[in-house]
Amino acid sequence: MIIQLQQGIPAELKENILKQVQEIGYKANEVVTQQAHYLVAIGKKEFDIRQIGQLPGVADIHRVSEEYKLISRRWRVEPTRIDLGDGVMVGEGNFSIMAGPCSIEGEEQVERVVAHLVENNVKIMRGGVFKPRSSPYAFRGLGIDGLKMFHRICRENGIKIITEVMQVSQIEEMIDYVDVFQVGARNSQNFNLLDALGEAQKPVLLKRGISGTLEELLQAAEYIFSNGNEKIMLCERGIRGYEKAYRNILDLNAVPVLKEKTHLPVIVDPSHGIGLRDYVASMALASVMAGADGVIYETHYTPEKAFSDGQQTLNFQESERLIKRMRQAYELRESF
């Protein structure tokens, strides 16, 4: 069960609640986040939860049977909305578009992408400065200096940044220059990194693992939340299959299922999901109609010359057309 404590609860009231929980035979784990103070109580004994709910200092109480508890919609029925500042919100009621190159390559590239986003009223730019690559000889990013340049140009133009963090040691040097940390598919079960991002207090976009189940994705999100960070977005980016005609299997079944199971925003990445430029727009539009809270995709002024993932990257003309069509699709969806 989840026990939400009253704000500013006196120590003696909290100790009494803990004592009562323990006497029932449950183990209580204390979680303090940006927004609230919780006790996550684990046990199997049946009892009337009003026995705890009526105690002084308890603001709310819910029984949650899933292994993932804090991110469960059985506990928090209202969807989470994440405020990135300056009026940029992610979550239900706002369809978020996040676009940019796979890799940050240089100042001119960032300026041209930012100009494209500003022209199309897109407020969030993606772009990697630390790149996990299958080959050690592929371009692996510009590192922290590239991130500082990326941050400076985006800040000047009112654009929020989402970029990938690969290891715990990078968080401290990156944190002042990012608005959203992205956890890539290869790190979706890097539990040390998830723990650290829970303590970092910056929004996190958590991608599904290369062969990860939804249960594993939700448990990974629980790691972040249980360490104090409620600002989590889940990202469906395709899972590995045996089909060779496209890069991954974009599992759009996951969107409505995740929306039912969790209160967290659900984002879809069609660029990595299908991996072929000609089909990215179709899958992005399908993601909108499936109920996604946002889409993150790759765009570059000359995809053929991109340092990485050019085969799945839209040019600016394709990107502009997709933005308009996604907004139209969202309006249609909301009118149903």
C-alpha positions as CSV (number, residue, x, y, z in Angstrom):
1,M,0.0,0.0,0.0
2,I,1.0,3.6,-0.4
3,I,0.5,6.1,2.5
4,Q,0.8,9.7,1.6
5,L,1.8,11.8,4.6
6,Q,0.6,15.3,5.3
7,Q,3.0,18.0,4.4
8,G,5.3,19.1,7.3
9,I,4.2,16.1,9.4
10,P,5.7,16.2,12.9
11,A,8.3,13.5,13.6
12,E,6.2,11.9,16.4
13,L,3.2,11.5,14.1
14,K,5.3,9.9,11.5
15,E,6.9,7.5,14.0
16,N,3.5,6.5,15.2
17,I,2.3,5.7,11.7
18,L,5.5,3.6,11.1
19,K,4.9,1.8,14.3
20,Q,1.3,0.9,13.4
21,V,2.4,-0.3,9.9
22,Q,5.1,-2.5,11.4
23,E,2.7,-4.0,14.0
24,I,0.4,-5.1,11.1
25,G,3.4,-7.0,9.7
26,Y,4.3,-4.6,6.9
27,K,7.7,-3.2,6.0
28,A,7.6,0.5,5.3
29,N,9.9,2.3,2.9
30,E,10.0,6.1,3.2
31,V,10.1,8.1,-0.1
32,V,10.4,11.9,-0.2
33,T,9.9,13.4,-3.7
34,Q,9.7,16.9,-5.2
35,Q,6.0,16.9,-4.5
36,A,5.2,14.8,-1.5
37,H,6.2,12.4,1.4
38,Y,5.2,8.8,1.1
39,L,5.5,5.5,2.9
40,V,5.5,2.5,0.6
41,A,4.4,-0.5,2.8
42,I,5.0,-4.0,1.6
43,G,3.3,-7.0,3.1
44,K,0.7,-9.8,2.5
45,K,-1.5,-9.7,5.6
46,E,-5.2,-8.6,4.9
47,F,-6.5,-5.8,7.0
48,D,-8.8,-2.8,6.8
49,I,-6.7,0.1,5.5
50,R,-8.9,2.6,7.3
51,Q,-7.0,1.4,10.4
52,I,-4.0,3.3,9.0
53,G,-5.9,5.9,7.0
54,Q,-7.5,7.4,10.1
55,L,-4.2,8.0,11.9
56,P,-3.2,11.7,12.5
57,G,-0.7,12.8,9.8
58,V,-2.1,10.5,7.0
59,A,-3.2,12.5,4.0
60,D,-4.2,9.6,1.8
61,I,-3.9,5.8,1.6
62,H,-4.3,3.3,-1.3
63,R,-3.9,-0.5,-1.6
64,V,-1.7,-1.3,-4.7
65,S,-1.1,-4.9,-5.6
66,E,1.4,-4.4,-8.5
67,E,5.1,-4.7,-7.9
68,Y,5.5,-1.2,-9.2
69,K,3.5,1.0,-6.8
70,L,4.4,4.6,-7.0
71,I,3.9,4.8,-10.7
72,S,0.7,2.8,-10.7
73,R,-2.6,4.4,-11.9
74,R,-4.4,2.3,-9.2
75,W,-2.9,4.7,-6.7
76,R,-2.8,8.0,-8.6
77,V,-5.7,8.1,-11.0
78,E,-5.0,11.6,-12.2
79,P,-2.3,11.7,-14.9
80,T,1.1,13.3,-14.1
81,R,1.9,16.5,-16.0
82,I,5.5,17.6,-16.1
83,D,6.3,21.3,-16.1
84,L,9.6,22.1,-17.9
85,G,9.3,25.8,-17.2
86,D,8.3,28.7,-19.4
87,G,4.9,27.2,-20.1
88,V,6.2,24.0,-21.6
89,M,4.2,21.1,-20.2
90,V,4.4,17.4,-21.0
91,G,1.5,15.1,-20.2
92,E,-2.2,14.6,-20.7
93,G,-3.9,17.7,-22.2
94,N,-0.7,18.8,-24.0
95,F,0.6,17.0,-27.1
96,S,4.4,17.4,-26.9
97,I,6.6,17.4,-30.0
98,M,10.3,16.8,-29.4
99,A,12.6,16.9,-32.5
100,G,16.2,17.3,-33.4
101,P,19.2,15.3,-34.7
102,C,20.5,12.0,-33.4
103,S,23.8,13.6,-32.6
104,I,24.9,17.2,-31.9
105,E,27.5,17.8,-34.6
106,G,28.4,21.5,-34.3
107,E,27.2,25.1,-33.8
108,E,25.9,25.7,-37.3
109,Q,23.8,22.5,-37.1
110,V,22.3,23.4,-33.8
111,E,21.4,26.9,-35.0
112,R,19.7,25.6,-38.1
113,V,17.7,23.0,-36.2
114,V,16.7,25.5,-33.6
115,A,15.5,27.9,-36.3
116,H,13.4,25.1,-37.8
117,L,11.9,24.3,-34.4
118,V,11.1,28.0,-33.6
119,E,9.5,28.5,-37.0
120,N,7.2,25.5,-36.2
121,N,6.5,26.4,-32.6
122,V,8.3,23.2,-31.3
123,K,9.6,23.8,-27.8
124,I,11.8,20.8,-27.1
125,M,14.9,19.7,-29.0
126,R,16.5,16.3,-28.8
127,G,20.2,15.7,-29.5
128,G,22.9,13.5,-28.2
129,V,26.3,14.7,-27.0
130,F,27.2,11.3,-25.4
131,K,26.4,8.6,-27.9
132,P,26.3,4.8,-27.2
133,R,27.3,3.2,-30.5
134,S,27.5,-0.4,-31.5
135,S,30.8,0.3,-33.2
136,P,33.7,1.8,-31.2
137,Y,34.8,3.6,-34.4
138,A,31.5,5.4,-35.0
139,F,31.0,9.1,-33.9
140,R,30.4,9.1,-30.2
141,G,29.4,12.7,-29.6
142,L,30.9,16.1,-28.7
143,G,30.8,15.6,-25.0
144,I,30.3,18.2,-22.3
145,D,31.6,21.1,-24.5
146,G,29.1,20.2,-27.1
147,L,26.3,20.2,-24.5
148,K,27.3,23.7,-23.3
149,M,27.1,25.0,-26.8
150,F,23.8,23.2,-27.4
151,H,22.4,24.7,-24.1
152,R,23.5,28.2,-24.9
153,I,21.8,28.3,-28.4
154,C,18.6,26.7,-27.1
155,R,18.4,29.0,-24.1
156,E,18.7,32.0,-26.4
157,N,15.7,30.8,-28.4
158,G,13.4,29.5,-25.6
159,I,14.0,25.8,-26.5
160,K,14.2,23.0,-23.9
161,I,16.8,20.3,-24.2
162,I,16.5,16.6,-23.9
163,T,19.8,14.6,-24.2
164,E,21.1,11.2,-23.2
165,V,23.0,10.5,-20.0
166,M,25.0,7.2,-20.1
167,Q,26.6,6.9,-16.6
168,V,26.3,8.2,-13.1
169,S,29.5,10.2,-13.3
170,Q,28.0,12.3,-16.1
171,I,25.0,13.6,-14.2
172,E,26.8,16.2,-12.1
173,E,28.5,17.9,-15.1
174,M,25.4,17.8,-17.3
175,I,22.7,18.8,-14.8
176,D,22.9,22.6,-15.3
177,Y,22.7,22.2,-19.1
178,V,19.7,19.9,-19.6
179,D,16.0,20.1,-19.1
180,V,15.3,16.4,-19.5
181,F,17.7,13.5,-19.0
182,Q,17.2,10.7,-21.5
183,V,17.9,7.1,-20.5
184,G,18.5,5.1,-23.6
185,A,17.4,1.6,-24.4
186,R,20.8,0.1,-23.5
187,N,20.7,1.7,-20.0
188,S,17.0,1.0,-19.2
189,Q,18.1,-1.5,-16.5
190,N,21.2,0.3,-15.4
191,F,19.9,0.5,-11.8
192,N,22.8,2.5,-10.4
193,L,22.0,5.2,-13.1
194,L,18.2,5.0,-12.3
195,D,18.9,5.4,-8.6
196,A,21.1,8.4,-9.2
197,L,18.5,10.1,-11.6
198,G,16.0,9.6,-8.8
199,E,18.1,11.8,-6.6
200,A,18.9,14.3,-9.4
201,Q,15.5,16.0,-9.4
202,K,15.5,16.7,-13.2
203,P,12.8,15.2,-15.5
204,V,13.7,11.9,-17.0
205,L,12.6,10.3,-20.3
206,L,13.0,6.6,-19.8
207,K,13.2,4.5,-23.0
208,R,12.1,0.9,-23.2
209,G,14.9,-1.7,-23.4
210,I,15.9,-3.2,-26.7
211,S,14.1,-6.4,-25.7
212,G,12.4,-5.1,-22.6
213,T,8.9,-6.0,-21.5
214,L,6.4,-3.4,-20.3
215,E,6.8,-4.8,-16.8
216,E,10.6,-4.2,-16.9
217,L,10.0,-0.6,-18.2
218,L,7.6,0.1,-15.3
219,Q,9.9,-1.4,-12.7
220,A,12.7,0.8,-14.1
221,A,10.5,3.9,-13.7
222,E,9.7,2.7,-10.1
223,Y,13.5,2.9,-9.3
224,I,13.6,6.5,-10.3
225,F,10.4,7.5,-8.5
226,S,11.3,5.6,-5.3
227,N,14.5,7.6,-5.1
228,G,12.6,10.9,-5.0
229,N,11.9,11.9,-8.6
230,E,8.3,12.0,-9.8
231,K,9.1,13.7,-13.1
232,I,9.3,10.7,-15.4
233,M,8.2,10.1,-19.0
234,L,8.0,6.6,-20.5
235,C,9.2,6.1,-24.1
236,E,8.2,3.3,-26.5
237,R,11.0,3.1,-29.1
238,G,10.6,-0.3,-30.5
239,I,11.9,-3.7,-29.5
240,R,14.2,-6.1,-31.2
241,G,12.6,-8.8,-33.4
242,Y,13.6,-11.1,-36.2
243,E,12.1,-9.1,-39.0
244,K,14.8,-7.5,-41.3
245,A,12.6,-5.2,-43.3
246,Y,12.8,-2.4,-40.6
247,R,15.0,-1.6,-37.6
248,N,12.7,-2.5,-34.7
249,I,9.2,-3.5,-33.9
250,L,7.4,-0.3,-32.8
251,D,5.0,-1.7,-30.3
252,L,2.0,0.7,-30.4
253,N,0.1,-1.8,-28.3
254,A,2.2,-0.5,-25.5
255,V,0.7,3.0,-25.6
256,P,-2.9,2.3,-24.4
257,V,-1.6,-0.4,-22.0
258,L,0.9,1.9,-20.4
259,K,-1.7,4.7,-20.2
260,E,-4.0,2.3,-18.3
261,K,-1.3,1.0,-16.0
262,T,0.5,4.2,-15.0
263,H,-0.1,7.9,-14.5
264,L,3.1,8.8,-16.2
265,P,3.2,10.5,-19.7
266,V,3.9,8.1,-22.6
267,I,6.1,9.3,-25.5
268,V,6.7,7.4,-28.8
269,D,10.0,7.5,-30.8
270,P,9.0,6.4,-34.4
271,S,12.5,7.2,-35.7
272,H,14.2,4.4,-33.7
273,G,11.0,2.3,-33.8
274,I,11.0,1.7,-37.6
275,G,14.4,3.1,-38.6
276,L,13.4,4.1,-42.1
277,R,12.8,7.7,-43.1
278,D,9.9,6.9,-45.5
279,Y,7.8,5.4,-42.8
280,V,8.6,7.6,-39.7
281,A,5.7,10.0,-40.4
282,S,3.1,7.1,-40.7
283,M,4.2,5.6,-37.4
284,A,4.3,9.0,-35.7
285,L,0.7,9.7,-36.8
286,A,-0.3,6.2,-35.6
287,S,1.3,7.0,-32.3
288,V,-0.9,10.1,-31.9
289,M,-4.0,8.1,-32.6
290,A,-2.9,5.4,-30.2
291,G,-3.0,7.9,-27.4
292,A,0.6,9.0,-27.0
293,D,1.2,12.2,-25.0
294,G,4.0,13.1,-27.4
295,V,6.3,12.1,-30.2
296,I,10.1,12.4,-30.3
297,Y,11.7,12.0,-33.7
298,E,14.9,12.9,-35.6
299,T,15.4,15.8,-38.0
300,H,18.4,17.3,-39.8
301,Y,18.7,19.8,-42.7
302,T,20.7,17.2,-44.7
303,P,20.0,13.7,-43.3
304,E,22.3,12.0,-45.9
305,K,25.2,13.9,-44.3
306,A,24.2,13.3,-40.6
307,F,26.9,11.9,-38.4
308,S,24.6,9.2,-37.2
309,D,21.1,7.6,-38.0
310,G,20.7,9.5,-41.2
311,Q,18.6,6.7,-42.7
312,Q,15.8,7.4,-40.1
313,T,16.1,11.2,-40.0
314,L,13.6,13.5,-41.6
315,N,14.7,16.6,-43.6
316,F,13.2,20.0,-42.6
317,Q,10.4,19.8,-45.3
318,E,9.3,16.4,-44.1
319,S,9.6,17.5,-40.5
320,E,7.4,20.6,-41.1
321,R,4.8,18.5,-42.8
322,L,4.8,15.9,-40.0
323,I,4.4,18.6,-37.3
324,K,1.3,20.0,-39.0
325,R,-0.2,16.5,-39.5
326,M,0.4,15.4,-35.9
327,R,-1.3,18.5,-34.6
328,Q,-4.2,17.9,-36.9
329,A,-4.4,14.2,-35.8
330,Y,-4.3,15.2,-32.1
331,E,-7.2,17.6,-32.6
332,L,-9.1,14.9,-34.3
333,R,-8.3,12.4,-31.5
334,E,-9.4,14.9,-28.8
335,S,-12.7,15.4,-30.6
336,F,-13.7,11.7,-30.4
